[in-house]
Amino acid sequence: MEQRRAKILGTLGPASNTDEMIGALLDAGVDAVRLNMSHGTHDDHTLVYNRVREQSSMRRKPVAVLGDLQGPKIRVGKIPEPGMELAVDDELVFIADPDAPIEPGRVTIDYVKLAAEAQVGERVLMDDGALEARITKIEGNEVHTKVVTGGLLKARKGVNLPDSQLELPSLTEKDKLDLRFALELGVDMIALSFVRRPEDLELCRTLMKEYGREVPLVAKIEKPEAVQPETLPAIIDVANGIMIARGDLGVEMGPEEVPLIQKQLIKLSNERGKLVITATQMLDSMIRNPRPTRAEASDVANAILDGTDAVMLSGETAAGKYPIESVKTMDRIVRRIEQTETYWLDPPQDMQLGHTTNAVARAAVISSRSLPDCKGIICYTGSGGIARLVSDYRPKVPVYAFTNQPATFQSLALYWGVIPIRFQTSSPSGESIFIDLDHAALERGMFQRGDRVVIALGWPLKAHTSVNLLKLHKIGETLRGAGGGDI
């Protein structure tokens, strides 16, 4: 089957945390998994993480694990099942005290400064904007509101105050604990929620250094402050990638703004060579139904046409009735779009990053497009940088990332068009690298003898130099004997 280029990121949760289900998700097409630190305990995440690694190892399939920090998300407290029914014009009181008793019309909220920072007349949106109230008065630590849009409010639902100027920290104490835990656990990437400025990412990176392990950092774009013209490019430049978190973004800015913001974010990320993940409610109806709506299929298709590296499933795989069907549906949609000529019309322009690795990456893709019989691009890499850049230039052939680094092998699974390969050269000096690559390619059945490929790497290998070598290569040509000889 033709390789799918855009990757699928699946969130794991109660519907998908067993060995059998995780294995089935990987078989259905999941390339990376998300551990959502907003839910579950550290013990829960440890159990699921170990299951992912075991199922990945059994299949010899690299799977990237993304640890998603909760961030300064405001939530209501405990509400007895089945929840609190709110009608239009009801009074709803938010109490900034987690220990306050729960009574009809009164709920706790986990932001203790709410009463001090909110103002009368401002909106309070709950459950991704499904419920709405407006502040009528503030007394002590109580914020009184009048319900504008009613419905059932359940425990731990999110709260947004789009009109309020809240002094929320970029990383809460919970986030700091979760960050240390996730790094020690071994996740391949961290997603930072509710990023508002580049400094939020820099603080997270500083903590990573203190904790003794640094991994790629993904900025979740879901606040109005983040998409301002003077802020957004700087955030993308500082981050290793971005996630377009359309749920909170749509609640805070209005759903009509999200499609244009999504296109802008994908374009800016592609121009800068940064990973971009499109997320939230992509196949939302499949939480309850075995088939998506036509609008959802179009939504996934348009994200792929826009140039996203990956698409993410949230509740569909974490808590829905049809997690496997959701992955298979997304896989089919992505594959169908990637079969169209429209998808391949405009290769990205030079990102002008000013280093040799970028120049070699772009030249590798141009060469692969110029050679009608080119079967693939082989990148020998330690950090994964050359494979990521080649991916960003969107070659029409697969990108094979040969690496001896386990962390690189796993994390590259989330990047567009990249097939990670665990590989070790036969000599420390690396002088036999092309012979070793020929052996590996033929023994694994990746290519046929005589297939033309493009190879990019840093030479000499033992110097750990930046990528500086591009080779147009025929598989098997380094091996002895006529026509490459026998291996």
Secondary structure, DSSP 8 states (H G I E B T S, - for coil): -----SEEEEE-STTS-SHHHHHHHHHHT--EEEEETTSS-HHHHHHHHHHHHHHHHHHT---EEEEE---S-EEB----TT-EEE-TT-EEEEES-TTS--BTTEEEBS-TTHHHH--TT-EEEETTTTEEEEEEEEETTEEEEEEEE-EEE-TT-EEE-TT------SS-HHHHHHHHHHHHHT-SEEEETT--SHHHHHHHHHHHHHHT----EEEEE-SGGGGSTTTHHHHHHHSSEEEEEHHHHHHHH-GGGHHHHHHHHHHHHHHTT-EEEEESSTTGGGGTSSS--HHHHHHHHHHHHHT-SEEEESHHHHT-S-HHHHHHHHHHHHHHHHTSGGGGS---------SHHHHHHHHHHHHHHH-TTEEEEEEE-SSSHHHHHHHHT--SS-EEEEES-HHHHHHGGGSTTEEEEE---SSTT-TTHHHHHHHHHHHTTSS-TT-EEEEEE-SSGGGT----EEEEEETTTTSSSGGG---
